[in-house]
């Protein structure tokens, strides 16, 4: 996923669950409340992508 986004001109960052460089996106991940905390780290990936304004 990261390679595809980068090839399209996006800047990406890999984040831990519930973390974000954007304050409005911090703590919005609710996957663990449905599946349980034991599986969330094994089956969930968080990638943020931003397309620079100059692209």
Steps between C-alpha positions, in 0.01 A plus 500: 500500500780739591677449166182568303424818693858624459491429126191723478684787668379459857720542807433213738561421863440175686327558835427299808135432571326805643791731417518765231697811416159667447325578832151439355596145402649396836304232682240440227599136438219284642595166345605349835160566654345263244769230478664518842838638593688172454467509120521870421879519467515186285238590242487879483729741316479878515639703214452873459537648153514864402534643152721808508337820374770547235419167327 
